[in-house]
Amino acid sequence: MKKVYWLALVGLLLFGSFRVLGAQITTDYDHSTNFSQYKTYSWLKVQAGDSLWEDRIKQDVDAQLAAKGWTRVDANGSATIAAFQSTQDQQTLDTFYDGFGGGWRWRGMGESMSTTTTEITRIGTLVVDVFDAQTQKLIWRGKQSDALSGNPQKNAEKLNKDLGSMFKHFPPSH
């Protein structure tokens, strides 16, 4: 019986860990917008905390839009792009039980011990907005949140992959 409890506990812990590992990507857009009218774009702003990440974000978004047939121009594009990246620490509490004390008893679980640890995970969030340049109206938004590692190269690779997923169905078709 103890083996079943342990397997269930390990399964729950593994499942809970994977929640943090995968990127969460969402997109939304103005359903009344005809995206076929947009072929050029200009950058409005990229804010990422440091110029290395601002350049990486620009390069990766540029590559995604170029693959969709959009052309970057220095000024007066039919669309305007803005990107904002932020990071925050997410605290997770993990509780581990070292036994079940021979089963349930009248006043609780018997003689089990638990240990709770706090894990801090650095989460990066990137929001990419596409505006109609003439009306300045938001027409598309992509948002990506993902756990960051201590390795900048891995984070850059993750950014590239996540932006590929974000722009997979861009531009939206009706």
C-alpha positions as CSV (number, residue, x, y, z in Angstrom):
1,M,0.0,0.0,0.0
2,K,2.9,2.4,0.8
3,K,4.3,1.8,-2.7
4,V,1.0,3.0,-4.3
5,Y,1.1,6.1,-2.2
6,W,4.7,6.8,-3.1
7,L,4.1,6.3,-6.8
8,A,1.1,8.6,-6.7
9,L,3.1,11.2,-4.9
10,V,6.0,11.0,-7.3
11,G,3.5,11.3,-10.2
12,L,1.9,14.4,-8.8
13,L,5.3,16.0,-8.1
14,L,6.5,15.3,-11.7
15,F,3.3,16.6,-13.1
16,G,3.5,19.8,-11.0
17,S,7.1,20.4,-12.2
18,F,6.2,20.2,-15.9
19,R,3.8,23.0,-15.4
20,V,6.7,25.4,-15.0
21,L,8.9,23.9,-17.8
22,G,6.7,24.6,-20.8
23,A,6.1,28.0,-22.3
24,Q,2.6,29.5,-22.0
25,I,1.8,31.2,-25.3
26,T,-1.4,33.1,-26.1
27,T,-2.4,35.3,-29.0
28,D,-5.4,37.5,-29.7
29,Y,-6.4,39.8,-32.5
30,D,-9.0,42.2,-33.7
31,H,-11.3,40.0,-35.7
32,S,-12.5,42.8,-37.9
33,T,-9.0,43.5,-39.2
34,N,-8.0,42.5,-42.7
35,F,-4.4,41.5,-42.2
36,S,-3.8,41.1,-46.0
37,Q,-3.5,44.9,-46.2
38,Y,-0.3,44.9,-44.1
39,K,3.0,44.1,-45.8
40,T,5.5,46.5,-44.1
41,Y,6.2,47.3,-40.5
42,S,8.3,49.6,-38.4
43,W,9.5,49.2,-34.8
44,L,7.9,51.5,-32.3
45,K,9.7,50.3,-29.2
46,V,11.5,47.3,-27.6
47,Q,11.9,47.3,-23.9
48,A,13.7,44.3,-22.3
49,G,15.9,45.6,-19.5
50,D,19.2,45.4,-21.5
51,S,20.2,46.0,-25.1
52,L,21.4,42.4,-25.7
53,W,17.9,41.1,-25.1
54,E,16.3,44.0,-27.0
55,D,18.5,43.1,-30.1
56,R,17.6,39.4,-29.7
57,I,13.9,40.1,-29.5
58,K,14.0,42.4,-32.6
59,Q,16.0,39.9,-34.6
60,D,13.7,37.0,-33.8
61,V,10.5,38.9,-34.4
62,D,12.0,40.3,-37.7
63,A,12.8,36.7,-38.8
64,Q,9.2,35.5,-38.0
65,L,7.6,38.4,-39.8
66,A,10.0,38.1,-42.8
67,A,8.9,34.4,-43.0
68,K,5.3,35.6,-43.3
69,G,6.1,38.0,-46.1
70,W,6.3,41.2,-44.1
71,T,9.1,43.7,-44.8
72,R,10.7,45.8,-42.1
73,V,11.1,49.5,-43.0
74,D,12.8,52.2,-40.9
75,A,9.7,54.4,-40.9
76,N,6.1,54.6,-42.2
77,G,5.3,50.9,-42.3
78,S,1.7,49.9,-42.5
79,A,2.0,48.3,-39.1
80,T,4.0,49.2,-36.0
81,I,5.5,46.7,-33.6
82,A,6.2,47.1,-29.9
83,A,7.7,44.4,-27.6
84,F,8.0,44.4,-23.8
85,Q,9.9,41.8,-21.8
86,S,9.8,41.5,-18.0
87,T,11.1,39.0,-15.5
88,Q,9.9,38.0,-12.1
89,D,10.6,35.4,-9.4
90,Q,7.8,32.9,-8.9
91,Q,7.8,31.1,-5.6
92,T,6.6,27.5,-5.4
93,L,6.2,25.5,-2.2
94,D,6.9,21.8,-2.4
95,T,5.8,19.5,0.4
96,F,7.3,16.0,0.7
97,Y,5.9,13.3,3.0
98,D,8.3,10.7,4.3
99,G,5.7,8.0,5.1
100,F,2.2,7.4,5.9
101,G,2.6,5.9,9.4
102,G,0.8,2.6,8.8
103,G,-2.4,4.0,7.4
104,W,-5.2,6.3,8.5
105,R,-6.0,6.5,12.2
106,W,-8.8,8.1,14.2
107,R,-6.8,11.4,14.7
108,G,-5.1,11.8,11.4
109,M,-2.4,10.1,9.4
110,G,-0.4,8.5,12.0
111,E,3.3,9.1,12.4
112,S,4.3,10.7,9.1
113,M,6.7,13.7,8.7
114,S,6.5,16.3,6.1
115,T,9.1,18.7,4.7
116,T,8.3,21.9,2.8
117,T,10.8,23.6,0.6
118,T,10.6,26.8,-1.3
119,E,11.7,26.9,-4.9
120,I,12.2,30.2,-6.7
121,T,11.8,30.1,-10.5
122,R,12.7,33.0,-12.7
123,I,9.9,33.6,-15.2
124,G,10.3,35.7,-18.3
125,T,7.3,37.2,-20.0
126,L,7.3,38.8,-23.5
127,V,4.4,40.7,-25.0
128,V,4.6,41.6,-28.7
129,D,2.0,44.1,-30.0
130,V,1.1,44.9,-33.6
131,F,-0.6,48.2,-34.2
132,D,-2.2,49.6,-37.3
133,A,0.3,52.5,-38.0
134,Q,-2.4,54.9,-39.3
135,T,-5.0,54.5,-36.6
136,Q,-2.6,53.4,-33.8
137,K,-5.1,50.7,-33.0
138,L,-3.9,47.4,-31.5
139,I,-4.7,44.6,-34.1
140,W,-2.7,41.6,-32.7
141,R,-1.0,40.6,-29.4
142,G,1.1,37.7,-28.6
143,K,2.2,36.8,-25.1
144,Q,4.8,34.3,-24.0
145,S,5.7,33.3,-20.4
146,D,8.4,30.7,-19.7
147,A,10.8,29.6,-17.0
148,L,14.3,31.0,-17.5
149,S,17.5,29.1,-16.8
150,G,20.8,30.6,-15.6
151,N,22.2,30.0,-19.1
152,P,21.8,33.0,-21.5
153,Q,22.4,30.8,-24.6
154,K,19.6,28.4,-23.6
155,N,17.3,31.4,-22.9
156,A,18.0,32.8,-26.3
157,E,17.2,29.5,-28.0
158,K,14.0,29.2,-25.9
159,L,13.0,32.8,-27.0
160,N,13.5,31.9,-30.7
161,K,11.5,28.7,-30.4
162,D,8.7,30.3,-28.4
163,L,8.4,33.2,-30.9
164,G,8.1,30.6,-33.6
165,S,5.1,29.1,-31.8
166,M,3.7,32.6,-31.1
167,F,3.8,33.5,-34.8
168,K,2.8,30.1,-36.1
169,H,-0.7,31.3,-37.1
170,F,0.2,34.8,-37.9
171,P,-1.3,36.7,-39.7
172,P,-4.7,35.4,-38.6
173,S,-7.1,34.4,-41.4
174,H,-10.8,34.7,-41.2
